[in-house]
Amino acid sequence: MTETLELIFHDVANKQCKFTINNVLQDVSEAVARDAMQKLLSLDILRPSNNVPTKVGSAQIVSKTTRNIFTDK
């Protein structure tokens, strides 16, 4: 199972900006996630192509399991 951390911000138009971090530790608390997201905003380094994040939205850990049905040899 693979787990990723999704950090969701909002821009001035209240549209979502999502950043994904691979191989995240399972014990990320709300306080740690909020603090990290606020620091990223204060550094003003997040510059996606379509919108600039201006406020913290939410954070979530997404688990993904992949099962191979067959493999080409």
Secondary structure as GFF3:
##gff-version 3
##sequence-region A 1 73
A	DSSP	beta_strand	2	10	.	.	.	ID=ss1
A	DSSP	beta_strand	16	22	.	.	.	ID=ss2
A	DSSP	alpha_helix	30	43	.	.	.	ID=ss3
A	DSSP	beta_strand	55	64	.	.	.	ID=ss4
###
